[in-house]
């Protein structure tokens, strides 16, 4: 029985496509902001700052900066579609909890996700000219 | 001679890893904010709002919301590493111009990129229950 590979990385990034969402929700920038913040809390992230914008005639864009990186959203209410990014670092947060929360509150019938490692420690070491010593998360992760 | 495939998508998203950057730049949140905004301008994007945060003891996180989606950055000065996302929609902007600009001002010796289509029109149509009619960008893209 082989031992599983373990890779070290600074962050993990989930790219999410939400299809067939509740169109009324997708055009409500107050709800979207609230849901993105509760998604951050569900993931056990610490919210630093957020910006949300309602476009004319509709469609919401926004970002929540968390101590552990960021969550962003862009909605196209007319197509029931939202593009979401959940980028977290450290092992005290779980972006999949944010994903589950958003799936539910956006009423997404269909979801697709891709998880991408960000800041692979072996790569950072490989390209560096000096010995970087111990590579670790900062006390507050970032 | 075959005809090239053409796919329609709402947005394009470039995930960038910048290695071996200028460490002094990566810890300067004022410069990082300035460079991210000039990157947006180089891409011919319209800046809506931005948030940047300097972490203790160092490392910068920030997002620039543009009419055409967003640009984000997270820096780890001690490792010379930055994770950047360049997400744009519409054909009037070119995220690769933002990439080139940031490569230069961050002094990145090594870069790696992945381009991901966001909001593929055929998928949105496929999962929808109703006929969505013409799928197009809004006048102001989002």
Interface residues (C-beta under 8 A of the other chain):
Chain A: X10 X11 X13 X15 X17 X19 X20 X48 X49 X50 X51 X53 X55 X56 X57 X59 X61 X62 X63 X65 X67 X69 X70 X72 X74 X76 X78 X79 X80 X81 X83 X85 X87 X89 X109 X110 X112 X114 X116 X118 X119 X123 X124 X127 X128 X129 X132 X135 X138 X140 X142
Chain B: X10 X11 X13 X15 X17 X19 X20 X48 X49 X50 X51 X53 X55 X56 X57 X59 X61 X62 X63 X65 X67 X69 X70 X72 X74 X76 X78 X79 X80 X81 X83 X85 X87 X89 X109 X110 X112 X114 X116 X118 X119 X123 X124 X127 X128 X129 X132 X135 X138 X140 X142
